[in-house]
Amino acid sequence: MPKANALSTTQRRCVLSGIMAAPLLAVMPAASAAQLDDARLFASHQRFQAAYSAVRTMSNQPEPACNAPEADAYEARFDALVLEECDRLEELAAIPAVTPQGQRLKAEIILALLPEHLSYSEMDGETQLILSLARDLVREKAA
């Protein structure tokens, strides 16, 4: 499976199955006592960010020709990275955000990733509501 298809299909599967959290932004609020409540969330965010970066790094490298001996190993390695990213995204989504900082982190992730995932389809009312809520939470940070 070509890289582009594996990446978009796997990530789209994650989004469509209700997984709507991930990083992109290296946004980590300054440490505070309240953040101790979200320590698991921030640690999970770092693991996701590492997986996300590894996928993007590999996807920016030239891939071997389809008939090259190393092509199968390359694709298997890429697919494994994409699956790791998806697993870390699911882990991140499963951890409740307890503090306003954690909620904003998840909102920033949604705003960074969701529109990219939906670029191939129309946005329905539910998705628009999710994006609106995410914008509200991020805007709250600026206030």
Beta strands, then each sheet from edge to edge (+ up, - down):
end
